[in-house]
Amino acid sequence: MLRLFPYVLKSLWRNRTRTLLTVSGSAVALFVFSVLGAVWDSYDRIGGGEQNERTLVVFQANRFCPATSHLPEDYAPTIEKLPGVAAAIPIQVFTNNCRASLDVVVFHGLPIEQLRQQRRLDLILGDWSRFDKSHDAALAGRTVANRRGLKIGEKWTIGDVSVTIAGIFAAQSAAEENLIYTRLDFLQRTPGLNAVGSVTQLEVVLEEAADADAVCRAIDERFRGGPVPTDTRPQGAFQASTLADLAEMLRMVRYLGYACVGLVLALVAATTVMTVQDRIGEHALLQTLGFSPPRIFGLVLAESTLMSTVGGLLGVCLTAALLGPTGLALSAEAVTVAIRPSLNVALTGLAVAVAVGILAGILPAWRAAVAEIVGSLQEI
């Protein structure tokens, strides 16, 4: 069959307009399928990982958006005294938009010592000394810096927050590269927040042998009768809960991806049927030259599979070209899902393209293989 591959290419190129339209249509549909797959795959990864299970988030009970959560900052020393707790980090969160958006800016204000100790930031531009010297200094993740065009040393304002960019960092997590870090006291004193003495949330780092569920219960029980009750969860569970409404929307959007697969199936099948109809006499001549029905079947199937696979490959490459450099991120209530292309999504897209090409070609290939030679020759 490999020896007949040049014949397959010539057959497809013979009606190049039809072939190119089919390939381009398949590419667009597989591009949409791959983008939606990347969004879901990125969302699916946010709650995983040992770090998310060994880190707890303490939030104000019965609150959702960061703007509505106000915990006393002095909860942190109390929590650090509980068994199994290694550290409690007060964090003030500010976001320019609590709703779902593709261009949300999220600030995290932390005590400067804990920012150095608890965040594994690799400064690729700027340095810590610049950050230490200025009270309004900020460290921007490289993704948000690229998206917003931030430069070292420039003054940047969004909403009520005005910062001086002291550094741009890379992080182990793609989502963290969408954050901007400042000093805790700076963000607390931002006009409009009025958050001196309070924080949005507390991040609790557990000791190695600590039981996460037991620590969650202990924290919530400790402050049940306090001035502000708490809701404590592992970081992964907290993020999943925050994005629950968004997840429902993403599940519905996945059906659009399945519809795109159906579109490719219909498109390639229609093209293959027309190709077989146009070449009835040619297939009959091939049979008179000694081509067996299985070989005719394989030729037609190879054409449909090749069109679909090339379209799928183009769609996957277009997805990587779009999502790779743009740093697209989907955020809701200050929790960010960094949308990145992955090998898993690319392989899935290619596998779908190949499978669709085979399915679309089976019936037309069978019709070409079983066609009677005499009747077909009369079509010439």
LUMTI-453675 format. One record per atom (N, C-alpha, C): residue in one letter; x, y, z. Coordinates in steps of 0.2 Angstrom, whole numbers, plus 5000, padded with zeros to 4 digits. Example, Ala and Ser with C-alpha at 12.3 -4.5 7.8 and 13.67 -1.06 7.14 Angstrom:
2
A506649725039
A506249785039
A506649845039
S506449895035
S506849955036
S506450005039
***
This chain:
380
M500449945000
M500050005000
M500450065000
L501050065003
L501550125003
L501750144996
R501850094992
R502050104985
R501550144981
L500850144983
L500350174980
L500250244983
F500650264988
F500550334991
F500550384986
P501050384982
P501050444977
P500450444973
Y500150384971
Y499450384967
Y498950424972
V498950404978
V498450434982
V498550514982
L499150534983
L499250614983
L499050644976
K499150604971
K499050634964
K498250634963
S497950584966
S497150584966
S496850644969
L497150654975
L496850714979
L497050784976
W497650784973
W497850854970
W497450864963
R497250804961
R496850814954
R496250864955
N495950854961
N495350904962
N495550944968
R496050984967
R496351024973
R495951074976
T495451104973
T495051144976
T494551114981
R494251054979
R493851014984
R494350994990
T494950964988
T495350944994
T495550994999
L495751054996
L495951105000
L495351135005
L494851135002
L494251155006
L494051105011
T494151045010
T494050995015
T494550995020
V495151005018
V495751005023
V495651065028
S495451125025
S495451185029
S494851185033
G494251155031
G493651145035
G493851105041
S494251045040
S494451005045
S494851035050
A495351075047
A495851115052
A495451155057
V494951195054
V494551245058
V494251205064
A493851155062
A493451115067
A493951085072
L494451055070
L494951025075
L495351075079
F495351135076
F495651195080
F495151205086
V494551215084
V494051225090
V494051175095
F494051115092
F494051055097
F494651055101
S495251065099
S495851065102
S495851125108
V495651185106
V495651235110
V495151225116
L494551195115
L494151175120
L494451125124
G494751075121
G495051025125
G495651055130
A496051105127
A496551135131
A496251165137
V495651205136
V495351235142
V495151185147
W494851135145
W494551085150
W495151055153
D495751035149
D496251005152
D496651045157
S496651115156
S496951155161
S496551165167
Y495951165166
Y495451165172
Y495551105176
D495551045173
D495650985176
D496250975180
R496751015179
R497451005182
R497451055188
I497051105189
I497151155194
I497051125201
G496651065202
G496551045209
G497050985210
G497450965206
G497850905207
G498550925210
G498950875211
G499650895214
G499650885222
E500150865224
E500250855231
E500250925235
Q500550975231
Q500551045234
Q499851065236
N499451055232
N498751085233
N498351045239
E498650985240
E498350945246
E498650955252
R499250985252
R499650995258
R499651075260
T499251115256
T499151185258
T498351195259
L498251225264
L497551245265
L497351315264
V496751335262
V496551405262
V495951415267
V496051465271
V495651485276
V495251555273
F494651545272
F494251595269
F493651615274
Q493351675273
Q492751695278
Q492151645276
A491851625281
A491251575279
A490751615276
N490451585271
N489851605267
N490051665263
R490651675261
R490851725256
R491151695250
F491151725245
F491351695238
F491951745235
C491751795232
C492151845229
C492651865234
P493351875233
P493851905237
P493651965241
A493252005237
A493152075239
A492652075246
T492352015247
T491852005252
T492151965258
S492751945257
S493051905263
S493551945267
H493351955273
H493851995278
H493951955284
L494551925285
L494751895291
L495251935295
P495251935301
P495751975305
P496451945304
E496851985303
E497551965302
E497851925307
D497651945313
D497951905319
D497651835320
Y497251815315
Y497151745315
Y497751695314
A498251725310
A498751685308
A499251665314
P499451705319
P499751675324
P499451615328
T498751625329
T498351575332
T498351515328
I498251515322
I498251455318
I498951415318
E499451455318
E500151425318
E500251385324
K499951395330
K499951365336
K499651295336
L499251285331
L498851225330
L499251165328
P499151105331
P499551045329
P499551035321
G500051015318
G500151005311
G500251065306
V500251125309
V500351185305
V501051205305
A501351215299
A502051235299
A502051315298
A501551345295
A501551415294
A500851435292
A500651495293
A500051525291
A500251595288
I500051605282
I500251665278
I499651705277
P499651765279
P499051815278
P499151835271
I498551835267
I498651865260
I498051905259
Q498151965256
Q497652015254
Q497652005247
V497051995244
V496951985237
V496552045234
F496752065228
F496352115225
F496352095217
T495752105215
T495652085207
T495252145204
N495352155198
N494952205195
N494352185192
N494152115193
N493552095190
N493452025194
C492852015197
C492751955201
C492351905196
R492151925191
R491751885186
R492251845181
A491951795178
A492351765173
A492551805168
S493251805166
S493551845161
S494151815159
L494351835153
L495051815150
L495551865151
D495451915154
D495951965156
D495851995163
V495951955168
V495851975175
V496551985177
V496652035181
V497252055185
V497152035192
V497551995195
V497551975202
V498151995206
F498052035211
F498652055216
F498552005222
H499151985224
H499251955231
H499751995235
G499452015241
G499952055245
G500152005251
L500751995252
L501051955257
L501551985261
P501651965268
P502251995271
P502851975267
I503352025267
I503952015262
I504351955264
E504451935271
E504851875273
E504551815270
Q503851805271
Q503551745269
Q503451745261
L503451805258
L503451795251
L504151765248
R504651785251
R505351755249
R505351685251
Q505051665257
Q505151595259
Q504651545256
Q504051565255
Q503551515253
Q503351515246
R503651565242
R503551565235
R504151555231
R504151505227
R504751485223
R504751525217
L504951595217
L504951635211
L505651645208
D505751635202
D506351645198
D506351715195
L506651765197
L506651825194
L507051825188
I506751835182
I507051835176
I507251905174
L506851955177
L507052025176
L506952065182
G507452115184
G507352145190
G507752105195
D507652135202
D507952095207
D507652115214
W507752075219
W507452075225
W507652145229
S508252175228
S508452235231
S507952295229
R507852295222
R507352345220
R506652335223
F506452275224
F505852265227
F505852285235
D506352275238
D506452285245
D506452365246
K506752405242
K506852475243
K506152515242
S505752495238
S505152535237
S504452505240
H504152545244
H503552515247
H502952495242
D502952535236
D502452515231
D502652465226
A503252435227
A503552385222
A503152325221
A503152295215
A502752235214
A503152195209
L503052125210
L503352075206
L502752045202
A502852045195
A502352025190
A502551955187
G502151915187
G502251855183
G502351865176
R502751825173
R502951845166
R502351835161
T501851795163
T501251795158
T500851855158
V500651885164
V500351945165
V500752005162
A501352005163
A501852055161
A501852055153
N501852005150
N501851995143
N501152025140
R500652005144
R499952015141
R499852095142
R500052125147
R499952195149
R500552235147
G501052215144
G501652255142
G501952285147
L502052255153
L502352285159
L503152285158
K503452335160
K504152345160
K504452365167
I505052345168
I505452355174
I505452425175
G505352455181
G505352515183
G504852565182
E504352545178
E503752585176
E503252585181
K502852645182
K502352645186
K501652625182
W501352575186
W500752545182
W500152555187
T499552575184
T498952585188
T498352545185
I498052505189
I497452475187
I496952475193
G496352505192
G495852515197
G496152565202
D496152555208
D496352595213
D497152575215
V497452525212
V498052505214
V498552535209
S499052565212
S499652595208
S500352565210
V500652535206
V501252495208
V501852515204
T502452505206
T503052515202
T503352435201
I503452425195
I503652355193
I504352345194
A504552305200
A505252295202
A505552235199
G505152185197
G505352125194
G504852085190
I505052045186
I504651995182
I504851925184
F504451875186
F504651815188
F504351755184
A504651705184
A504451635182
A504251595188
A503751555187
A503551505193
A503451435190
Q503451395195
Q503251325193
Q502551315190
S502151355193
S501451345191
S501251405185
A500951375180
A500751425175
A500251475177
A499851455182
A499351505185
A499651555189
E500151535193
E500551585197
E500851645193
E501051625187
E501351675182
E500851725180
N500151725182
N499651775180
N499551815186
L499951805192
L499851845198
L500351905198
I500151955202
I500652015204
I500752015211
Y501352005214
Y501452005221
Y501652075224
T501352095229
T501552165232
T501652145240
R501852195244
R501852195251
R501152195254
L501052155259
L500452145262
L500152215264
D500552255268
D500352315271
D500152365265
F500552365260
F500452415254
F499752395251
L499552335250
L498952315247
L498352335252
Q498452325258
Q497952335264
Q497752405264
R498252455262
R498152525263
R497952555256
T497752515251
T497552535245
T496852575245
P496852635243
P496152675243
P495552635241
G495052625245
G494452595243
G494452525246
L495052495248
L494952425251
L494852435259
N495152485262
N495052495269
N495152425273
A495752395272
A495852325274
A496452325279
V496652375282
V497152375287
V496952335293
G497352285295
G497152235301
G496752175298
S496552175292
S496152115290
S496552095283
V496352025281
V496552005275
V496051965272
T496151945265
T495651915262
T495651835264
Q496251805265
Q496251735266
Q496951725270
L496951665272
L497551635276
L497751575272
E498351565270
E498651505267
E499051465272
V498851405274
V499051365279
V499551315276
V500151315278
V500651255275
V500651205281
L500551145279
L500551085284
L501151055285
E501251025291
E501850985292
E501750925288
E502350885287
E502350825283
E501850775285
A501750765291
A501350705294
A500650735296
A500450795294
A499850825297
A499250795293
D498650785296
D498050765293
D497650825291
A497650835284
A497350895281
A496650905284
D496250855283
D495550865285
D495450875293
A495850845297
A495850865304
A496050935305
V496550965302
V496751035303
V496251075301
C495851065295
C495351105293
C494751105298
R494651055301
R494051055306
R494351095312
A494951085314
A495151115320
A495151195319
I495351215313
I495351285312
I494651315312
D494151285309
D493551305308
D493151305315
E493351255319
E493051245326
E493351305330
R493951315329
R494351365334
R493951435333
F493751455327
F493451525326
F492751515325
R492451465326
R491651455325
R491351515330
G491551525336
G491251575340
G491651645340
G492151645335
G492551705335
G492151765332
P492551825331
P492251875327
P492051865320
V492451825317
V492351805310
V492351725309
P491851695307
P491951615306
P492251605300
T492651545300
T493051535294
T492751465290
D492951465284
D492851405280
D493551385277
T493751325279
T494451305278
T494451235273
R494851235268
R494851185263
R495551175260
P495751115258
P496351105254
P496351155248
Q496851175246
Q496951225241
Q496551205234
G496651135233
G496351115227
G495651115227
A495351095233
A494651095234
A494351165234
F494751205237
F494451275237
F494451305230
Q494951295226
Q494951315219
Q494351285215
A494251225216
A493751185212
A493051215214
S492951225220
S492351255223
S492251325220
T492751365220
T492651435217
T492551435210
L492751385206
L492651385199
L492051335197
A491651315202
A491151265201
A490651295195
D490451355196
D489951385191
D490351385184
L490951405184
L491351405177
L491351335175
A491451285179
A491551215177
A490951185173
E490351205176
E489751185173
E489651215166
M489851275165
M489851305158
M490351275154
L490951255156
L491451225152
L491151155150
R490851115154
R490551055152
R490051065147
M489651115147
M489151125141
M489551145135
V490051185136
V490451205130
V490851145126
R490951085130
R491251025127
R490850995122
Y490151005122
Y489750975117
Y489851015111
L490151075111
L490351115105
L490951075101
G491351055106
G491951015103
G491750945100
Y491250915103
Y490950855100
Y490650865093
A490250925093
A489950945087
A490450955081
C491050985083
C491550995078
C491850935075
V491850885080
V492050815077
V491550785072
G490950795074
G490350775069
G490450815062
L490650875063
L490650915057
L491250895052
V491850875055
V492350845051
V492150775048
L491750735052
L491550675049
L491150685043
A490650735044
A490150745038
A490550775032
L491050815034
L491350855028
L491850805024
V492250765028
V492650715025
V492250665021
A491750635024
A491350585021
A490950615015
A490750675015
A490450705009
A490950715003
T491550735005
T492050745000
T492250674997
T492350625001
T492550554999
T491950524994
V491350534996
V490750514992
V490850544985
M490950604985
M490950644978
M491550614974
T492150604978
T492750584974
T492550514971
V492250474975
V492150404972
V491650404967
Q491150444967
Q490650454962
Q490950474955
D491450524956
D491750554950
D492250504947
R492450454951
R493050404948
R492750334948
I492150324946
I491850254946
I492250224940
G492350254934
G492650224929
G493350204930
E493750254933
E494450244935
E494550184939
H494050174944
H494150114949
H494050054945
A493550054940
A493449994936
A494049974932
L494350024929
L495050014925
L495549984930
L495650014936
L496149984940
L495949904942
Q495349894942
Q495149824944
Q495349774938
T495249804932
T495449764926
T496149754925
L496549804928
L497249794928
L497549754934
G497049724938
G497349674943
G497249704950
F496949764951
F496849784958
F496249744961
S496349714967
S495849684970
S495449734974
P494749704975
P494349754979
P494649774986
P494949734990
P495249764996
P495749814994
R496149814989
R496649864987
R496249934985
I495749924981
I495249984980
I495050014986
F494749974991
F494549994997
F495050035001
G495650005001
G496250035004
G496450105001
L496350114995
L496550174991
L496050234993
V495450214993
V494950264995
V494950285002
L495050235007
L495150245014
L495750285015
A496250275012
A496850315013
A496750385011
E496350405006
E496250475004
E495850505009
S495350475012
S494950505017
S495350515023
T495750465025
T496150475031
T496650525031
L496950535025
L497450585024
L497150655024
M496650665021
M496350735022
M496150755029
S495850705032
S495650725039
S496250725044
T496750685043
T497350695047
T497750755046
V497850775039
V498150835038
V497850895041
G497150895040
G496750945043
G496850955051
G496850895054
G496950885061
G497550915063
L498150895059
L498750915061
L498850995061
L498551025056
L498551095055
L498151125061
G497551095063
G497151125068
G497551125075
V497951065076
V498351065082
V498851115082
C499251115077
C499751165076
C499551235077
L498951255075
L498651325075
L498451335083
T498251285086
T498051285093
T498751305097
A499251265096
A499851275099
A500151345098
A500051375092
A500351435090
A499951495093
L499251485095
L498851535098
L498951535105
L498951475108
L498951465116
L499651475119
G500151455115
G500851455118
G501051525120
P501151565115
P501451635116
P500951685119
T500251675119
T499851725121
T499751725129
G499851665132
G499751665139
G499051675141
L498551645137
L497851655138
L497651625145
A497251655149
A497051635156
A496351645157
L495951605160
L495251615162
L495251615169
S494951675172
S494951685179
S494151695181
A494051675187
A493451695190
A493551695198
E493351755201
E493351765208
E494151755210
A494551785206
A495251785208
A495651715208
V495351665205
V495651605204
V495751595196
T496351585195
T496551585187
T496651515185
V496451505179
V496551435175
V497051465169
A497651445169
A498051455164
A497951405158
I497751435153
I497651385147
I498251375143
R498551315143
R499151305139
R499051245135
P499351235129
P499351175125
P499751125128
S499551065127
S499851005131
S499950955126
L500450905127
L500550845122
L499850805122
N499550795128
N498950755129
N498450785124
V498350845124
V497750875120
V497950865112
A498650875111
A498850875104
A498750805101
L498950755105
L498850685103
L498150665103
T497750685107
T497050675107
T496750705100
G496950765099
G496650795092
G496850755086
L497450735086
L497750695080
L497350625080
A497250595086
A496950535086
A496250535083
V495850595086
V495250605083
V495150615076
A495650655073
A495750665066
A495750605062
V496250555064
V496350495061
V495750455061
A495450445067
A494850405068
A494250425064
V494150495063
V493650525059
V493750505052
G494350515050
G494550505043
G494350425041
I494550385045
I494350315044
I493650305044
L493250325049
L492550315049
L492250345043
A492450405041
A492150445035
A492250405029
G492750365028
G492950335022
G492750265021
I492450235027
I492350165026
I491750145021
L491150185022
L490650175017
L490750185010
P491050245008
P491250265001
P491750214999
A492250195003
A492750145001
A492450074999
W491950055003
W491649995002
W491249994996
R490850044994
R490550054988
R490950054982
A491550084983
A492050084977
A492250014976
A492349974981
A492649904981
A492249854978
V491549864979
V491049814977
V490749824971
A490849884968
A490549904962
A490749854956
E490249844952
E490349794946
E490749824941
I491249784938
I491749814933
I491349834927
V490849794924
V490549814918
V490149874918
G489749874923
G489349934924
G489749994926
S490249994929
S490650044930
S491050074924
L491250024920
L491550044913
L491150084909
Q490450074909
Q489950104905
Q489950174907
E490150194913
E490150264916
E490650304913
I491150274909
I491750314907
I491550354901
***
